[in-house]
Amino acid sequence: MPKLNPSEIVLRRADVGDVSIFYREAGSREHPTILLLHGFPTSSHQFRHLIPHLAERFHVVAPDLPGFGFTTAPEGFEYSFASLARAMEAFTDAIGISRYALYTFDYGAPVGLRLALARPGAITAIISQNGNAYEEGLSDGWAQTKTFWADPSAANRESMRGMFTLEAMRWQYTHGAPDETQVAPEGYWLDHALMSRPGNADIQLGLIADYANNVALYPRIHQYFREHQPPLLAVWGANDPFFLPAGAEAFKRDLPDAEVHFLDTGHFALETHAGAIAGYIQDFMGRLRPERVRP
């Protein structure tokens, strides 16, 4: 691939079987790689402010997960978190990155942590921005979803469709932000437009149902933490209505050296605090041994 200009975000596609993965890339491949994994209901677009901060010192790759953004998958693709992780594993092979730090947010956490379970030697560090891995991190806002998990009836399934409205998406972006006027509307408008494509709501309902398997996987993830002790930085929006600060603090139970920082903002912390989060990442990664993070 051609050498990247650090100031330029390049838009690319990688074909992984029948899946065409859209991704954003910036920075030199001679630098340590950071794989940015987005969450619901967004895409790699959520990293548009962060990538320029990191690209001078890191090789940054941000893919759209299948079912999100501009990645396309064939009819019949299995939409589960295990399947998304397998797609991302194949994606890293396809673009030739074998060692990378994980940036995990929301849905990106169970996807990324499955990558870590499958290939622990590939993970140089973990950066969790409201990317949960502990039950104490789940707020009361999960009550309706837990009801759906316990009883996946048609009525309970239909009740989850409220998550796909424009107002619900706007609330996810703005809740907890110190100043809602700092949150650009194009993020949640784009998410809503992409979520409104025919068939996408059913894909998302399937993933919501499957999220229960992520919670069931937590003990294996904790074992991975204890055995491999990956360097971990948690930078969380403290006002997140979904993932509580207790979930960030819980990393220290299995990773005593984990660094935890809280920002006065909500779930979509990058909308208001991209510069601050980039600063924490640069400091954290800069203190790791070069042999730990080399490509």
C-alpha positions in Angstrom: 0.0 0.0 0.0 1.2 3.6 -0.6 2.8 5.5 2.3 0.3 7.6 4.2 0.5 11.3 4.8 0.0 11.6 8.6 -2.4 14.5 8.1 -4.6 12.5 5.7 -7.3 10.0 6.6 -7.5 7.6 3.7 -10.8 5.8 3.0 -10.4 2.1 2.0 -12.1 -1.2 1.5 -10.9 -4.7 2.3 -12.7 -7.8 1.0 -13.0 -10.6 3.6 -14.8 -13.4 1.9 -18.2 -12.0 0.9 -17.9 -9.1 3.3 -16.6 -5.7 2.1 -15.2 -3.9 5.1 -15.0 -0.1 4.8 -12.3 1.5 6.9 -10.4 4.7 7.6 -6.6 4.6 7.9 -4.0 7.2 8.8 -0.4 7.4 9.9 2.8 5.5 9.0 2.8 1.7 9.2 6.3 2.1 10.7 4.6 3.3 13.9 2.6 1.3 16.4 -0.8 0.4 15.2 -4.1 1.2 17.0 -7.2 -0.6 15.9 -10.3 1.6 16.7 -13.5 -0.4 17.2 -16.7 1.6 17.3 -20.0 0.8 19.0 -23.8 1.1 18.5 -25.3 2.8 16.7 -22.4 4.4 14.9 -19.4 3.5 12.7 -15.8 4.6 12.1 -17.2 8.1 11.6 -17.2 8.4 15.4 -13.3 8.6 15.2 -13.2 11.5 12.8 -11.9 13.9 15.5 -9.6 11.4 17.2 -7.6 10.1 14.2 -5.9 13.3 13.3 -4.6 13.7 16.9 -3.0 10.2 16.8 -1.8 9.9 13.2 1.5 11.7 13.7 2.7 9.0 16.2 0.6 6.0 15.4 -0.7 3.9 12.5 -4.5 4.2 13.0 -7.1 1.8 11.5 -10.8 2.2 12.1 -13.1 -0.3 10.4 -16.9 -0.3 10.2 -18.3 -3.5 11.7 -20.6 -5.6 9.6 -24.1 -4.2 10.0 -22.8 -0.7 10.6 -21.6 2.2 8.6 -20.5 1.4 5.0 -19.4 -2.2 5.4 -21.5 -4.5 3.4 -22.3 -8.2 4.0 -24.3 -10.7 1.9 -27.8 -11.9 2.8 -27.5 -14.7 5.3 -24.5 -13.3 7.1 -24.6 -14.3 10.8 -24.9 -11.2 12.9 -23.5 -12.2 16.3 -20.6 -10.7 18.3 -18.6 -13.9 17.7 -19.1 -13.5 14.0 -18.2 -9.8 14.1 -15.0 -10.7 15.9 -14.2 -13.3 13.3 -14.7 -10.7 10.6 -12.3 -8.3 12.3 -9.7 -11.1 12.8 -9.9 -11.8 9.1 -9.8 -8.1 8.4 -6.5 -7.6 10.3 -5.0 -10.4 8.3 -6.3 -9.0 5.0 -4.7 -5.6 5.6 -1.5 -7.0 7.1 -1.5 -5.9 10.7 -0.4 -8.6 13.2 0.2 -6.6 16.3 -1.9 -3.7 17.5 -3.4 -1.8 20.5 -7.2 -2.1 20.8 -9.3 1.0 21.3 -12.7 -0.4 22.4 -15.9 1.5 22.7 -19.4 0.1 23.5 -20.0 -2.9 21.0 -16.3 -2.6 20.1 -15.4 -4.0 23.5 -16.9 -7.5 23.2 -15.6 -7.6 19.6 -12.1 -6.5 20.5 -11.9 -8.7 23.6 -12.8 -11.7 21.5 -9.9 -10.8 19.3 -7.7 -10.8 22.4 -8.9 -14.2 23.5 -8.3 -15.6 20.0 -4.9 -14.0 19.6 -3.5 -12.7 22.9 0.0 -12.3 21.3 -1.4 -9.8 18.8 -2.6 -7.3 21.5 0.0 -4.8 22.5 -2.3 -2.7 24.8 -6.0 -2.1 25.4 -7.6 1.4 25.5 -11.1 1.2 26.8 -13.3 4.3 26.2 -16.6 3.2 27.8 -16.0 -0.3 26.7 -17.4 -2.5 29.4 -16.1 -6.0 30.6 -17.7 -6.2 34.1 -21.2 -6.7 35.3 -20.9 -3.8 37.8 -20.5 -1.6 34.8 -24.0 -2.3 33.5 -26.4 0.5 34.6 -30.1 0.3 35.4 -30.5 1.5 31.8 -30.1 -2.2 30.8 -33.2 -3.3 32.6 -35.4 -3.4 29.5 -32.7 -5.2 27.5 -32.3 -7.8 30.3 -36.0 -8.4 30.2 -35.7 -9.1 26.5 -32.8 -11.5 27.2 -34.8 -13.4 29.8 -37.9 -13.5 27.6 -37.3 -12.9 23.9 -40.9 -12.8 23.1 -42.2 -10.9 20.1 -43.6 -8.2 22.3 -40.2 -7.7 24.2 -38.4 -7.8 20.9 -40.6 -5.1 19.4 -40.1 -3.0 22.6 -36.4 -2.6 21.7 -37.1 -0.8 18.4 -37.4 2.4 20.4 -33.6 2.4 20.4 -33.5 3.1 16.6 -35.4 6.4 16.6 -33.6 9.6 15.8 -34.4 11.0 19.2 -33.0 8.0 21.0 -29.8 8.3 19.0 -29.5 12.0 19.7 -30.0 11.3 23.4 -27.2 8.7 23.4 -24.8 11.3 21.9 -25.8 14.3 24.1 -26.8 12.8 27.5 -24.1 13.7 30.0 -22.2 16.1 27.8 -21.3 19.3 29.6 -22.6 21.4 26.7 -25.0 19.8 24.2 -24.1 22.4 21.6 -20.6 20.9 21.4 -22.1 17.7 20.0 -22.3 18.0 16.2 -25.7 16.7 14.8 -24.2 14.9 11.8 -23.1 12.0 14.0 -26.5 10.9 15.1 -28.2 11.9 11.9 -25.8 9.7 9.9 -26.3 6.9 12.3 -30.1 7.1 12.0 -29.9 7.2 8.2 -27.8 4.1 8.1 -29.8 2.3 10.7 -33.0 3.0 8.7 -31.9 1.0 5.7 -34.2 -1.9 4.9 -33.5 -4.9 7.1 -31.0 -3.2 9.4 -33.4 -3.0 12.4 -33.6 -6.8 12.4 -29.9 -7.1 12.3 -29.6 -4.8 15.3 -32.3 -6.6 17.3 -30.4 -9.8 16.7 -27.2 -8.2 18.1 -29.1 -6.9 21.1 -30.3 -10.4 21.9 -26.8 -11.8 21.4 -25.3 -9.2 23.8 -26.2 -11.6 26.6 -23.4 -13.9 25.4 -21.0 -11.0 25.9 -21.9 -10.9 29.6 -21.6 -14.6 29.9 -18.1 -14.3 28.4 -16.9 -11.9 31.1 -15.2 -14.6 33.3 -13.1 -15.8 30.3 -12.1 -12.2 29.6 -11.1 -11.7 33.3 -9.0 -14.8 33.1 -7.3 -13.4 30.0 -6.5 -10.2 31.9 -5.1 -12.1 34.8 -3.0 -14.4 32.7 -1.6 -12.0 30.1 -1.7 -8.6 32.0 -2.1 -6.4 28.9 -1.4 -2.8 29.6 -4.8 -1.1 29.9 -5.9 2.5 29.8 -9.5 3.3 30.7 -10.7 6.8 29.7 -14.5 7.0 30.4 -17.2 9.6 30.1 -18.3 9.6 33.8 -21.9 10.5 32.9 -22.5 7.5 30.6 -26.1 6.3 31.2 -25.2 2.7 30.0 -21.7 1.9 31.4 -21.0 3.1 34.9 -17.7 4.3 36.2 -17.6 1.1 38.4 -17.0 -0.8 35.2 -13.8 1.2 34.5 -12.6 0.8 38.1 -13.2 -3.0 37.9 -10.4 -3.4 35.5 -8.0 -2.9 38.4 -9.3 -6.1 40.0 -7.6 -8.2 37.4 -5.1 -5.7 36.1 -3.6 -3.9 39.1 -1.5 -1.6 36.9 -4.5 -0.4 34.8 -4.8 3.4 34.5 -8.3 4.8 34.9 -9.4 8.4 34.1 -12.8 9.9 34.0 -14.1 12.9 32.0 -17.1 15.1 32.6 -19.0 13.9 29.6 -21.3 11.1 28.5 -21.2 7.9 26.4 -19.9 9.5 23.2 -17.0 11.1 24.9 -15.1 11.7 21.7 -17.7 14.2 20.6 -16.6 16.6 23.3 -13.2 15.4 24.5 -11.3 13.9 21.6 -8.2 16.1 22.3 -8.1 15.1 26.0 -8.6 11.4 25.2 -5.8 11.6 22.6 -3.6 13.1 25.2 -4.1 10.2 27.6 -3.5 7.7 24.8 -0.3 9.4 23.7 1.0 9.5 27.2 0.0 5.9 28.0 1.4 4.4 24.8 4.5 6.6 25.0 5.4 5.0 28.4 5.2 1.4 27.1 8.4 -0.4 26.2 9.2 0.0 22.5 9.5 -3.7 22.0 6.0 -4.1 23.5 4.3 -1.9 20.9 6.5 -2.3 17.8 4.6 -3.3 14.6 
